[in-house]
Amino acid sequence: MSKKQVTSEFKSNETWRILKNVVIISIAFMVQFTAYSGAANLQSSINAEAGLGTASLAAVYAGLIFSNIFLPVIVIKWLGTKWAMALSFVTYMPYIAAQLLPRFWTLIPAGLFVGFGGGPLWCSKCTYLSVVSEAHSKISNISAEALLTRFLGLFFMIFQLNQVWGNLISSLVLSSGDNEAAVTALNESLIPELCGANFLPSADAGDALQPQPPEKIQMIVEILAIACASYDTGRSGSGTGHSGMALLVVTLKLLIEPNQLMLVTINVFIGLQQAFFGADFTAAFVSCAIGTGTVGFVMMTYGVADAIGCVVTGYIAKVTGRLPLLCTAAIVQAGLFVSILTWRPHPSEEYVLYIIAILWGLCDSVWIVQINAYYGILFPGREEAAFSNFRLWESVGYIIAYVISPYLRTSAKTYLLIVMMIIGIALYFVVEYRDRKAKKKLDEKKKDLYTIGCDNIAFQNIE
């Protein structure tokens, strides 16, 4: 066998191994979050009393804020990405078990434990994808930027399927029996008054959201707990070569860089809009007007649309670039916000909920893939720090959403989302401009150096 054939076979095997590992990681996350998301998406409905459900979710993201600042770079350095992911999966199990006894003293500590594990989990995943994109690029001669976007699209396509399986389980259980909205059972004319944009969880949850029988909740938890699993990712190091303390310093320094600071708002918005849809929209529009048993079916639709969008928008971005895609997502998202403010849910118009879920999922796929990929592009060589910051500010969005959820009407929270999106997109454009300007200057400098080098060679030849 010739040397050329051996090299070609090696490249083929290596690229296939990289793709296989990306798929394995994606499946591991999908299985794990089938259990977690199935329980988390129902918190604002099944644990609505005294804001217990949203308080537990706020605890999750409070833990994530601490975790993303201090833990990922150190944990990944000590354990490597393989064991960081595997052990982080374990931290989600107590939260699933706590659903059997939903109290503040069980759900809040369990939520914090999830948050502590979430930082290393998500950062190690993003670091791995960034590193293998560079490795694949050297073999295939495809740009690392394009490969990172593709791998993130593939990951989120598989990962978002957790919304399908987890919500399918919870919906089949909760919809067995009576799935009427509590408001409908009292007086159908109250739906426009209580549900939709006017919904206020702290005042209306008792009237509008049906409590679920304990045996149904127990059945959901037992089924979802079976899904808790972890996989071998096939990678044991972070690939940076820095000490744990040095990596922590890099993370903290990145927090105050101008480009990072300008991306904070769009990151917070990403977390806000995801939390709003999973908690506020499902409670105010789905549970209130249709029934809690429908929440899972709506979230399942959202998850499928998100999964498909993660792959499709990745390929569209190759043709159009990031900016047109993000502008389109912003326009569609703005239309959804207007719909939420003006449309009043009614049992006879249940199909509208699914249309909103599809469009919201497609928009979310653009935000999470394109902004996530941009972090890997904008901060090369500092992947752990960059992705820690991404998850940090996304977590801030989640915790803001869950903290304000019981006390503000749906309309007020929608206006907040509109403002955050406009500011976030505007600042993102500034970062894109600064980045392209810096790259242009660097290219011009390289060109000038090349020209000077050529002139020196020509001068020496003349002599």
SVG drawing of the C-alpha trace seen along z (x, -y; Angstrom):
<svg xmlns="http://www.w3.org/2000/svg" viewBox="-69 -49 94 51">
<polyline fill="none" stroke="black" stroke-width="0.4" points="0.0,0.0 1.4,-3.4 2.1,-6.2 -0.6,-8.3 -3.2,-5.5 -2.2,-5.1 -2.5,-8.8 -5.9,-8.9 -7.2,-6.0 -5.9,-7.6 -7.7,-10.8 -10.9,-9.0 -10.7,-6.9 -9.9,-10.0 -12.7,-12.2 -15.1,-9.3 -13.9,-8.8 -14.4,-12.5 -17.9,-12.5 -18.8,-9.3 -17.6,-10.9 -19.7,-14.0 -22.8,-11.8 -22.1,-9.8 -21.8,-13.0 -25.0,-14.3 -27.0,-11.1 -25.6,-11.1 -26.9,-14.7 -30.2,-13.8 -30.9,-10.8 -29.8,-12.7 -32.0,-15.7 -35.0,-13.6 -35.3,-13.0 -34.4,-16.6 -36.4,-18.6 -39.5,-16.4 -39.6,-17.4 -38.3,-21.0 -40.9,-22.0 -43.7,-21.2 -42.5,-23.0 -44.5,-26.2 -47.6,-24.1 -47.4,-21.1 -45.5,-23.0 -47.1,-26.4 -48.3,-27.0 -46.1,-29.6 -43.9,-29.7 -42.1,-26.5 -41.5,-25.2 -40.0,-28.5 -38.0,-28.9 -36.4,-25.5 -35.5,-26.4 -34.1,-29.7 -31.9,-27.7 -30.7,-25.6 -29.5,-28.7 -28.1,-30.4 -25.9,-27.4 -25.0,-27.6 -23.9,-31.2 -21.4,-30.3 -20.4,-27.1 -19.7,-28.8 -17.3,-31.3 -15.3,-29.0 -15.7,-25.3 -15.5,-24.4 -11.9,-25.3 -10.7,-23.7 -12.9,-20.6 -11.9,-20.0 -8.2,-20.4 -8.4,-17.9 -10.7,-15.4 -10.6,-16.0 -13.7,-16.5 -14.6,-12.8 -14.9,-12.5 -16.2,-16.1 -19.2,-15.2 -19.8,-11.8 -19.7,-13.0 -21.7,-16.2 -24.5,-14.0 -24.8,-12.5 -25.7,-15.9 -29.0,-15.9 -30.4,-12.8 -31.4,-14.3 -33.6,-16.9 -35.5,-14.2 -35.9,-12.2 -37.0,-15.4 -40.2,-15.6 -41.5,-12.7 -41.5,-15.1 -41.8,-18.6 -40.9,-20.9 -38.7,-24.0 -36.2,-22.0 -35.9,-19.2 -36.2,-21.0 -34.0,-24.1 -30.9,-22.2 -31.4,-19.7 -31.7,-22.6 -28.4,-24.1 -26.7,-20.7 -27.8,-20.6 -26.4,-24.1 -23.0,-23.2 -22.8,-20.2 -24.1,-22.1 -21.2,-24.5 -18.5,-21.8 -21.0,-19.7 -21.8,-22.3 -18.3,-23.8 -16.6,-20.5 -19.0,-19.7 -18.4,-23.0 -14.6,-22.7 -14.6,-19.2 -16.5,-20.3 -14.2,-23.3 -11.1,-21.2 -12.3,-18.4 -13.4,-21.1 -9.8,-22.3 -8.4,-18.8 -10.9,-17.9 -10.0,-21.1 -6.3,-20.2 -7.2,-16.8 -10.1,-17.8 -9.0,-21.4 -12.5,-22.6 -12.4,-25.8 -12.7,-25.2 -15.4,-27.9 -17.6,-26.0 -17.0,-22.7 -17.8,-24.1 -21.1,-25.5 -21.9,-22.1 -21.0,-20.1 -23.0,-22.5 -25.9,-22.1 -25.6,-18.3 -25.3,-18.3 -28.3,-20.6 -30.4,-18.6 -29.9,-15.4 -30.0,-17.1 -33.3,-18.9 -35.0,-15.6 -35.0,-15.3 -37.9,-17.7 -39.8,-15.0 -39.2,-12.0 -39.4,-13.7 -42.5,-15.7 -44.2,-12.7 -43.9,-10.7 -45.2,-13.5 -48.1,-14.4 -49.3,-10.8 -49.4,-10.4 -51.0,-13.8 -53.5,-13.8 -54.8,-10.4 -58.1,-11.3 -59.3,-14.9 -57.2,-17.4 -59.6,-20.3 -58.3,-23.7 -59.3,-24.7 -60.7,-28.0 -62.9,-26.2 -64.3,-24.0 -65.3,-27.1 -66.4,-29.5 -65.2,-29.6 -65.7,-33.4 -62.9,-33.8 -60.2,-32.5 -59.6,-35.9 -59.5,-37.6 -57.1,-35.2 -55.1,-33.5 -52.6,-34.8 -51.0,-38.2 -53.0,-39.1 -51.9,-36.0 -50.2,-36.7 -48.8,-33.5 -48.8,-34.7 -52.5,-35.6 -54.0,-33.4 -52.2,-30.0 -54.6,-28.8 -57.6,-29.4 -56.2,-28.6 -53.8,-25.7 -55.1,-22.3 -53.2,-20.4 -52.1,-17.0 -52.8,-13.8 -49.6,-12.6 -49.7,-9.2 -49.4,-10.8 -46.3,-12.8 -44.8,-9.7 -45.3,-7.8 -43.6,-10.5 -40.6,-10.6 -40.2,-6.9 -40.3,-6.7 -38.0,-9.7 -35.5,-8.4 -34.9,-5.4 -33.6,-7.7 -30.7,-9.1 -27.6,-7.7 -24.0,-8.6 -21.7,-7.7 -18.0,-7.5 -17.1,-10.5 -13.7,-9.1 -11.8,-12.2 -9.7,-12.7 -8.1,-16.2 -9.0,-19.8 -6.1,-20.4 -5.1,-23.8 -2.0,-23.0 -2.7,-25.8 -2.9,-25.2 -6.3,-25.2 -5.6,-28.6 -4.3,-30.1 -7.5,-28.9 -9.6,-30.5 -7.8,-33.8 -8.4,-33.6 -12.2,-33.1 -12.3,-36.1 -10.4,-38.3 -12.7,-37.4 -15.6,-38.7 -14.5,-42.3 -13.3,-42.3 -15.3,-44.8 -16.5,-42.2 -17.7,-39.9 -19.4,-42.7 -21.3,-43.7 -22.5,-40.1 -23.9,-39.9 -27.3,-41.3 -27.9,-38.8 -26.8,-35.9 -29.1,-37.0 -31.9,-37.3 -31.3,-33.7 -31.8,-32.4 -34.8,-34.7 -36.7,-33.6 -36.1,-29.9 -37.2,-30.2 -40.2,-32.4 -41.4,-29.8 -40.9,-26.8 -42.4,-28.4 -44.5,-31.5 -46.0,-30.6 -46.9,-27.1 -48.6,-28.3 -50.3,-31.3 -51.4,-30.0 -51.3,-26.2 -52.2,-25.0 -54.5,-27.9 -56.7,-27.7 -56.2,-24.0 -54.9,-21.9 -51.6,-20.8 -51.7,-17.6 -51.1,-19.6 -48.0,-21.3 -45.8,-18.3 -47.2,-18.1 -46.6,-21.8 -43.0,-21.5 -42.5,-18.4 -43.5,-20.4 -41.1,-23.1 -38.3,-20.6 -38.8,-19.0 -38.7,-22.4 -35.6,-23.4 -33.9,-20.1 -34.6,-20.5 -33.7,-24.2 -30.3,-23.5 -29.3,-21.5 -31.1,-23.5 -30.1,-26.9 -26.5,-25.7 -26.5,-25.0 -28.4,-28.2 -25.7,-30.1 -23.1,-28.7 -24.9,-30.5 -26.2,-33.6 -23.8,-34.1 -24.8,-34.8 -26.1,-38.3 -29.1,-37.7 -30.0,-34.6 -30.0,-36.4 -32.0,-39.4 -34.6,-37.0 -34.8,-35.3 -35.2,-38.6 -38.1,-39.7 -39.9,-36.4 -39.3,-36.5 -40.7,-40.1 -43.9,-38.8 -44.3,-36.1 -44.0,-38.7 -46.7,-40.8 -48.9,-37.7 -48.5,-37.0 -49.5,-40.5 -52.6,-40.6 -53.9,-37.1 -56.1,-35.6 -56.0,-31.7 -59.2,-29.7 -59.7,-25.9 -61.1,-26.0 -57.8,-27.6 -55.4,-25.1 -53.6,-24.8 -52.3,-28.4 -50.2,-27.2 -48.5,-24.6 -47.7,-27.2 -46.2,-29.5 -44.1,-26.5 -42.8,-25.7 -41.8,-29.3 -40.3,-29.8 -38.2,-26.6 -36.8,-27.7 -35.8,-31.0 -34.2,-29.4 -32.2,-27.2 -30.7,-30.2 -29.8,-31.9 -28.2,-28.9 -26.2,-27.6 -25.0,-30.9 -24.2,-32.7 -22.6,-29.7 -20.5,-29.1 -19.5,-32.8 -18.0,-32.4 -15.6,-29.7 -14.7,-31.9 -14.3,-35.2 -12.2,-33.8 -9.9,-31.2 -7.5,-29.4 -9.7,-30.3 -12.6,-27.9 -13.2,-26.9 -13.3,-30.5 -15.4,-31.6 -18.1,-28.9 -18.1,-29.3 -19.0,-33.0 -21.7,-32.0 -23.4,-29.7 -22.9,-32.1 -24.9,-34.9 -27.4,-32.6 -27.9,-31.3 -28.4,-34.9 -31.3,-35.2 -32.9,-32.0 -32.6,-33.1 -34.0,-36.6 -37.0,-34.9 -37.7,-32.5 -37.3,-35.1 -39.7,-37.6 -42.1,-35.0 -44.5,-34.8 -44.7,-38.6 -45.2,-40.1 -47.9,-39.6 -47.1,-37.8 -47.4,-41.1 -44.8,-42.8 -42.3,-40.0 -43.0,-40.1 -42.1,-43.8 -38.9,-43.0 -38.0,-40.4 -38.6,-42.8 -36.3,-45.4 -33.6,-42.9 -33.7,-41.5 -33.4,-44.9 -30.4,-46.0 -28.8,-42.5 -29.0,-42.5 -27.7,-46.0 -24.7,-45.3 -24.0,-42.1 -23.8,-44.1 -21.2,-46.3 -19.1,-43.2 -19.4,-41.8 -18.2,-45.2 -15.3,-45.4 -14.3,-41.8 -14.4,-42.2 -12.5,-45.5 -9.8,-43.9 -9.5,-41.0 -9.3,-43.4 -6.4,-45.3 -4.6,-42.0 -5.0,-40.9 -3.7,-44.2 -0.7,-44.0 0.1,-40.5 -0.2,-41.7 2.2,-44.6 4.7,-42.3 4.5,-39.9 5.0,-42.8 8.0,-44.0 9.4,-40.5 9.0,-40.2 10.6,-43.6 13.6,-42.6 14.0,-39.3 13.8,-41.2 16.4,-43.7 18.8,-41.0 18.5,-39.3 19.3,-42.5 22.4,-42.9"/>
</svg>
